[in-house]
Amino acid sequence: MNKITVVAGPILLLSSLLLAVGSASDAQAEEHRSRAVLRAFQWEHPCPSTGLRTGACPGYIKDHVIALCDGGPDAVSNLQWQTVEDAKIKDRTECHHRPAGVTQPW
């Protein structure tokens, strides 16, 4: 019985790890966000609060104009600076907050 317990522990651990990796991959496949695109956006459009092309931008986030989950591209042309407050409002209308079956709001 001890041998089974010893073998079952690593097998259960491995199974849990594989499930966690699979879940992360599924989520990433739905909404791929490229760090290179975010960096390129900030280089072309410096932070509104600091004027810097790199680093943090207090009070603002980089927002996809057309949400990735609505089919928007992960591209510099689909990004904008948005205040944190405006982002909270917009997030309520994006696809992950809509009832099942409801499509794009426009």
C-alpha positions as CSV (number, residue, x, y, z in Angstrom):
1,M,0.0,0.0,0.0
2,N,2.9,2.3,0.7
3,K,4.2,1.9,-2.8
4,I,0.9,2.9,-4.3
5,T,0.7,6.0,-2.1
6,V,4.2,7.0,-3.1
7,V,3.4,6.5,-6.8
8,A,0.0,8.1,-6.6
9,G,1.3,11.3,-5.0
10,P,3.6,12.3,-8.0
11,I,0.9,11.1,-10.5
12,L,-1.7,13.3,-8.9
13,L,0.7,16.2,-8.7
14,L,1.6,15.8,-12.4
15,S,-2.0,15.6,-13.4
16,S,-2.8,18.8,-11.5
17,L,0.1,20.6,-13.2
18,L,-1.0,19.5,-16.6
19,L,-4.5,20.7,-16.0
20,A,-3.2,24.1,-14.8
21,V,-1.0,24.4,-17.8
22,G,-3.8,23.4,-20.2
23,S,-6.1,26.0,-18.6
24,A,-3.6,28.8,-18.9
25,S,-3.0,27.9,-22.6
26,D,-6.7,27.9,-23.3
27,A,-7.1,31.4,-21.8
28,Q,-4.1,32.7,-23.7
29,A,-5.4,31.3,-27.0
30,E,-8.7,33.2,-26.6
31,E,-7.0,36.6,-25.9
32,H,-3.4,36.8,-26.9
33,R,-1.7,40.0,-25.7
34,S,1.7,40.7,-27.0
35,R,4.1,42.7,-24.8
36,A,5.9,43.8,-27.9
37,V,2.7,45.4,-29.2
38,L,2.2,47.2,-25.9
39,R,5.8,48.5,-25.9
40,A,5.5,49.7,-29.5
41,F,2.2,51.5,-28.6
42,Q,3.8,53.3,-25.7
43,W,6.8,54.2,-27.8
44,E,4.6,55.7,-30.5
45,H,2.1,57.3,-28.0
46,P,3.9,58.4,-24.8
47,C,2.1,58.1,-21.5
48,P,-0.4,61.0,-21.0
49,S,0.5,61.5,-17.3
50,T,4.3,61.3,-17.5
51,G,5.2,61.9,-21.2
52,L,7.5,58.9,-21.0
53,R,7.8,56.3,-23.8
54,T,8.6,53.5,-21.3
55,G,7.6,52.5,-17.8
56,A,4.5,52.9,-15.7
57,C,1.7,55.3,-16.6
58,P,-0.1,56.3,-13.4
59,G,-3.8,56.7,-13.8
60,Y,-3.9,55.2,-17.3
61,I,-4.1,51.8,-18.9
62,K,-3.4,50.6,-22.5
63,D,-6.9,49.6,-23.8
64,H,-7.9,47.6,-26.9
65,V,-10.5,49.8,-28.7
66,I,-12.2,46.7,-30.0
67,A,-11.8,44.1,-27.3
68,L,-9.8,41.0,-28.2
69,C,-12.7,38.8,-27.2
70,D,-14.8,40.7,-29.8
71,G,-12.3,39.9,-32.5
72,G,-10.2,43.1,-32.3
73,P,-6.6,42.7,-33.3
74,D,-3.7,42.9,-30.9
75,A,-2.1,45.7,-32.8
76,V,-0.9,49.2,-32.1
77,S,-3.7,50.6,-34.3
78,N,-6.3,49.0,-31.9
79,L,-4.8,50.5,-28.7
80,Q,-5.6,53.7,-26.8
81,W,-4.7,55.2,-23.5
82,Q,-7.7,55.1,-21.2
83,T,-8.1,56.4,-17.7
84,V,-8.6,53.8,-15.0
85,E,-12.1,55.1,-14.3
86,D,-13.1,55.0,-17.9
87,A,-11.7,51.5,-18.2
88,K,-13.9,50.2,-15.4
89,I,-17.0,51.6,-17.2
90,K,-16.0,50.1,-20.6
91,D,-15.2,46.7,-19.0
92,R,-18.8,46.4,-18.0
93,T,-19.9,46.4,-21.7
94,E,-17.2,44.1,-23.1
95,C,-17.9,40.5,-24.1
96,H,-16.8,38.8,-20.8
97,H,-19.5,40.7,-19.0
98,R,-22.4,40.2,-21.5
99,P,-25.0,37.6,-21.1
100,A,-24.5,34.4,-23.2
101,G,-25.7,34.9,-26.8
102,V,-25.4,38.7,-26.8
103,T,-23.0,39.9,-29.5
104,Q,-21.1,43.1,-29.9
105,P,-22.9,46.2,-28.6
106,W,-22.5,48.1,-31.9
